[in-house]
Protein backbone atom coordinates (compact mmCIF):
# COMPACT_ATOMS: atom_id res chain seq x y z
CA UNK A 1 0.00 0.00 0.00
CA UNK A 2 1.07 3.53 -0.62
CA UNK A 3 1.38 6.27 1.96
CA UNK A 4 -1.70 7.93 0.43
CA UNK A 5 -3.73 4.73 0.78
CA UNK A 6 -2.65 4.25 4.39
CA UNK A 7 -3.39 7.90 5.21
CA UNK A 8 -6.85 7.76 3.61
CA UNK A 9 -7.78 4.50 5.34
CA UNK A 10 -6.71 5.89 8.72
CA UNK A 11 -8.75 9.05 8.07
CA UNK A 12 -11.83 7.03 7.04
CA UNK A 13 -11.58 4.93 10.22
CA UNK A 14 -11.19 8.00 12.46
CA UNK A 15 -14.05 9.80 10.75
CA UNK A 16 -16.34 6.76 10.99
CA UNK A 17 -15.64 6.57 14.72
CA UNK A 18 -16.43 10.27 15.10
CA UNK A 19 -19.69 9.99 13.15
CA UNK A 20 -20.70 7.04 15.33
CA UNK A 21 -19.84 9.05 18.45
CA UNK A 22 -21.86 12.06 17.27
CA UNK A 23 -24.79 9.86 16.29
CA UNK A 24 -24.62 8.10 19.64
CA UNK A 25 -24.78 11.48 21.37
CA UNK A 26 -28.09 12.16 19.62
CA UNK A 27 -29.47 8.85 20.87
CA UNK A 28 -28.23 9.54 24.42
CA UNK A 29 -29.88 12.95 24.57
CA UNK A 30 -33.13 12.20 22.74
CA UNK A 31 -34.42 10.04 25.59
CA UNK A 32 -34.19 12.91 28.08
CA UNK A 33 -35.16 15.85 25.86
CA UNK A 34 -38.65 16.03 27.35
CA UNK A 35 -37.40 16.37 30.94
CA UNK A 36 -36.45 20.04 30.74
CA UNK A 37 -35.59 22.89 28.41
CA UNK A 38 -31.89 22.38 29.15
CA UNK A 39 -32.14 18.69 28.14
CA UNK A 40 -33.97 19.64 24.96
CA UNK A 41 -31.21 22.09 24.12
CA UNK A 42 -28.56 19.41 24.72
CA UNK A 43 -30.34 17.16 22.25
CA UNK A 44 -30.73 20.02 19.77
CA UNK A 45 -27.00 20.85 20.00
CA UNK A 46 -26.13 17.18 19.47
CA UNK A 47 -28.28 17.12 16.33
CA UNK A 48 -26.82 20.38 15.05
CA UNK A 49 -23.24 19.21 15.57
CA UNK A 50 -23.91 15.88 13.87
CA UNK A 51 -25.47 17.54 10.83
CA UNK A 52 -22.85 20.29 10.65
CA UNK A 53 -19.96 17.80 10.63
CA UNK A 54 -21.41 14.82 8.75
CA UNK A 55 -20.55 15.94 5.20
CA UNK A 56 -16.90 16.55 6.00
CA UNK A 57 -16.55 13.34 8.03
CA UNK A 58 -18.47 10.92 5.79
CA UNK A 59 -15.95 10.99 2.95
CA UNK A 60 -12.40 12.38 2.61
CA UNK A 61 -12.59 15.80 1.01
CA UNK A 62 -16.27 16.06 1.94
CA UNK A 63 -19.27 14.17 0.65
CA UNK A 64 -20.66 17.22 -1.14
CA UNK A 65 -19.22 17.09 -4.65
CA UNK A 66 -17.44 13.76 -4.11
CA UNK A 67 -19.23 12.01 -6.96
CA UNK A 68 -18.48 14.87 -9.32
CA UNK A 69 -14.80 14.74 -8.31
CA UNK A 70 -14.82 10.99 -8.82
CA UNK A 71 -16.34 11.27 -12.31
CA UNK A 72 -13.85 14.01 -13.19
CA UNK A 73 -10.97 11.68 -12.34
CA UNK A 74 -9.62 13.48 -9.27
CA UNK A 75 -6.83 11.09 -8.15
CA UNK A 76 -7.32 11.67 -4.40
CA UNK A 77 -11.09 11.11 -4.65
CA UNK A 78 -10.65 7.97 -6.74
CA UNK A 79 -8.23 6.52 -4.19
CA UNK A 80 -10.51 7.58 -1.32
CA UNK A 81 -13.47 5.81 -2.98
CA UNK A 82 -11.50 2.58 -3.37
CA UNK A 83 -10.26 2.80 0.23
CA UNK A 84 -13.81 3.43 1.47
CA UNK A 85 -15.28 0.39 -0.26
CA UNK A 86 -12.35 -1.78 0.83
CA UNK A 87 -12.84 -0.77 4.46
CA UNK A 88 -16.63 -0.62 4.38
CA UNK A 89 -16.85 1.52 7.52
CA UNK A 90 -20.00 1.34 9.60
CA UNK A 91 -21.79 4.56 10.49
CA UNK A 92 -25.11 6.30 9.84
CA UNK A 93 -25.94 5.88 6.11
CA UNK A 94 -22.57 4.28 5.30
CA UNK A 95 -24.24 1.33 3.56
CA UNK A 96 -25.91 3.65 1.07
CA UNK A 97 -22.64 5.47 0.52
CA UNK A 98 -20.80 2.15 0.02
CA UNK A 99 -23.23 1.04 -2.69
CA UNK A 100 -23.22 4.39 -4.47
CA UNK A 101 -19.41 4.59 -4.44
CA UNK A 102 -19.17 1.03 -5.70
CA UNK A 103 -21.49 1.82 -8.63
CA UNK A 104 -19.93 5.16 -9.50
CA UNK A 105 -16.31 4.05 -9.16
CA UNK A 106 -16.87 1.51 -11.95
CA UNK A 107 -17.26 4.42 -14.36
CA UNK A 108 -14.41 6.53 -12.99
CA UNK A 109 -11.02 6.61 -14.71
CA UNK A 110 -9.26 4.22 -12.32
CA UNK A 111 -5.76 2.87 -12.64
CA UNK A 112 -5.37 -0.81 -13.42
CA UNK A 113 -4.47 -1.53 -9.80
CA UNK A 114 -7.47 0.45 -8.52
CA UNK A 115 -9.82 -1.33 -10.92
CA UNK A 116 -8.51 -4.69 -9.66
CA UNK A 117 -9.05 -3.63 -6.03
CA UNK A 118 -12.57 -2.48 -6.88
CA UNK A 119 -13.34 -5.79 -8.59
CA UNK A 120 -12.14 -7.69 -5.50
CA UNK A 121 -14.62 -5.72 -3.36
CA UNK A 122 -17.44 -6.24 -5.87
CA UNK A 123 -16.78 -9.98 -6.07
CA UNK A 124 -16.78 -10.29 -2.27
CA UNK A 125 -20.04 -8.32 -2.05
CA UNK A 126 -21.65 -10.47 -4.75
CA UNK A 127 -20.54 -13.69 -3.02
CA UNK A 128 -21.96 -12.42 0.28
CA UNK A 129 -25.28 -11.61 -1.39
CA UNK A 130 -25.45 -15.05 -3.03
CA UNK A 131 -24.73 -16.77 0.29
CA UNK A 132 -27.37 -14.65 2.00
CA UNK A 133 -29.99 -15.55 -0.61
CA UNK A 134 -29.12 -19.23 -0.30
CA UNK A 135 -29.40 -19.04 3.49
CA UNK A 136 -32.79 -17.36 3.24
CA UNK A 137 -34.08 -20.02 0.85
CA UNK A 138 -32.92 -22.79 3.17
CA UNK A 139 -34.59 -21.26 6.21
CA UNK A 140 -37.85 -20.37 4.47
CA UNK A 141 -40.86 -22.46 5.50
CA UNK A 142 -42.27 -24.72 2.82
NORVEN-V904756 format. One record per residue. SS is DSSP state (a for helix, b for strand, c for the rest). PHI is phi in whole degrees, -180 to 180 (999 if undefined). BURIAL is I if it has 16 or more other ideal C-beta (glycine too) atoms within 10 Angstrom, else O. Layout:
# NORVEN-V904756
SS	PHI	BURIAL
SS	PHI	BURIAL
This chain:
# NORVEN-V904756
c	999	O
c	-88	O
a	-61	O
a	-63	O
a	-61	I
a	-61	O
a	-63	O
a	-65	I
a	-64	I
a	-64	O
a	-64	I
a	-61	I
a	-63	O
a	-61	O
a	-64	I
a	-62	I
a	-63	O
a	-69	I
a	-61	I
a	-62	O
a	-64	O
a	-63	I
a	-67	I
a	-62	O
a	-64	I
a	-62	I
a	-66	O
a	-66	O
a	-86	I
a	-65	O
c	-66	O
c	-110	O
c	-65	I
c	-85	O
c	-76	O
c	-166	O
a	-64	O
a	-63	O
a	-67	O
a	-65	O
a	-67	O
a	-61	I
a	-62	I
a	-61	O
a	-65	O
a	-63	I
a	-64	I
a	-62	O
a	-66	O
a	-57	I
a	-68	O
a	-69	O
a	-102	O
a	-58	I
a	-56	O
a	-69	O
a	-83	I
a	-66	I
c	-151	I
c	-54	I
c	87	O
c	94	O
c	-72	O
c	-64	O
c	86	O
a	-62	I
a	-72	I
a	-68	O
a	-65	I
a	-64	I
a	-64	O
c	-79	O
c	87	O
c	-60	I
a	-59	O
a	-65	O
a	-68	I
a	-63	I
a	-67	I
a	-62	I
a	-63	I
a	-65	I
a	-60	I
a	-60	I
a	-71	I
a	-67	I
a	-77	I
c	46	I
c	-66	I
c	-113	O
c	-160	I
c	-52	I
c	71	O
a	-69	I
a	-65	O
a	-65	O
a	-65	I
a	-56	I
a	-64	O
a	-67	O
a	-64	I
a	-62	I
a	-68	O
a	-72	O
a	-65	I
c	-59	O
c	-99	O
c	-83	I
c	-77	O
c	-87	I
c	-71	O
a	-60	O
a	-66	O
a	-65	I
a	-62	O
a	-66	O
a	-63	I
a	-63	I
a	-64	O
a	-61	O
a	-66	I
a	-61	O
a	-63	O
a	-65	O
a	-64	O
a	-64	O
a	-65	O
a	-63	O
a	-62	O
a	-63	O
a	-64	O
a	-65	O
a	-62	O
a	-63	O
a	-63	O
a	-68	O
a	-66	O
a	-68	O
a	-94	O
c	-73	O
c	-68	O
c	-90	O
